[in-house]
Amino acid sequence: MSDGSELDGGAARRLAEAVQRLGRAALTDRMGITLLEASPERAVGTMPVEGNTQPMGLLHGGASCVLAESLGSIAATLHAMEAIGGYAVGLEISATHHRSVTSGTVTGVATAIHRGRTVATYEIHITDESGQRVCTARLTCVLRRP
């Protein structure tokens, strides 16, 4: 996780506190999402397949979207904090599901493709334990002032 060491003391502390707060929410806890890294440019997290499947035993597409939106929203909010002192809310998410997964853990990596003053967009790649791409998502967030 980014420790904000490139920022001044107060800003670094606020960023670290925000990362911890953003990584903890009822849905992310329920889904078993673990935040591994977070910065305005990139967020990384994992999620177990077990408990997040559809009736056929495959990773639920909605679970992939939850992981993607969680990671993208965290990175976008960190960007909003730096850019305008605000936060981000999801505007649009799209996802393409490439292959099924029935067990193990998936890893999501959200990477900024646009970080503006009013909108931020992230591409999120979700892979299985062997590195095979499971899902590609794109999330656009609107940046808001407090």
N, C-alpha and C positions, 0 to 999 in steps of 0.2 A: 504494500500500500504506500502511496506517496506520503512522505512525511512533511512536505512543504518546506524543506530546508532551504530552498532558494528564496523564500519570502522572509520579511522581517518577523520578529518574534511574535507580535500580536496576531498578524495575519496568518502565520504558520500554525499557531495554536487554534485559531478559528477554523482554518481549513481542516486540520486533523480532527477537531470535534465534529465538524459537519460530515466528514467521511464516515465516522463512527455512527452518527445519528442516521444518515441516509442509508447505511447498510443494514439497519435494523428496522424492520417493519413487519406487521402481522403477516402479510402475504409472503414476503421473502422468507420469513421464519417457517411458515407452513410448508413452503415448497422445498425447504432445505438449502436455500441458496447461501453460498459463502462468498463474501467479497474478498478477493485476493489483492487487488491493486486498484487504485482510483486516482485519477487526475482529470483536469479538464480535457485533455487530449485522448485519454484511453482509460477504460475500466475493464477489469478481468474478474470473472467469478465462475464458480462451479455449482452444479445442481445434480443431485442423485436422480437416476431414472426411476428407481423403486419409489412408489408412492405418487409418481407423476405420470402414470400411464393411462391410456384409454382402455376400453373393455377387451381389446384384442391383445393387450399386454405390451403395446408399443408406446414409446414416449409420446405423450399427448402434444399435438401441435400448439395448443394453447399454453402448455407449460414452457415450450420453447419461446413463445412470445412473451411470457412473463419474465423469463430470464433475460431476453433481449431488451425489453422495455426497462427493466430494473437497472441493468448496467448502463444503458444509454441515458436514462434519466439521471442517474448519479453523476455521470460525467458532465452532462448538460447543466445540472445544477451547480457543480463546481465551477464550470465556465461562467454561468450567470452570476455567481458570487463575485468572481474576479472582474467581470466586464461591467456589471451594473449594480452590484450589491443586492442581487435578487435571487430568484429561484426559477426552475424550469417546470413546465407542464407539457405532457405529451399532446401532440397535435395529430400525428398520423403514424401508424406502424404498418409495415407490410412484411410478409415473410414467405420465403420459398422453402419448402421442406424437401430435402434432397434424398435422404435415406432414413430408414427406420433404425431405432435403437431399442433393445429390450432389457438391457441391464447395464450396470456400471454407473459412471459419472460422465456428464457432459460439461464442457468448458466453453464459456462465452467470452469473446473479446470484442468490445465496442471501441471503434476507432472513429475519431471526428473526421467528417468530410467537409463540414462547413461550421465555423464558429463565428456568428455575427453578433450584433448587439440586440437583435430582436428574435432571431431564429438560430437554432443549432441542429445539425443533422449528423447522425452517426450510422455507420454500417457495423452490423454485429454478425460475426461468424461464430457458429456453434459447432463444435467438433466432439466426436466420441473419444474414448480412451486411446484408440489407435491413430488418432489424428485425422480421421475421415470426416469431411464436412457433412453435418446433419442438417443444418439450416443456415440460410443467409437472410438477415432481416435488415430493414432500414427504418430508423426512427427519426422523426422530426419533432422538435420541441419548441415551444414559444417561451421566450425569456420574459419574466415578469419582475417588476419591482415589488418590494415588500409592501 
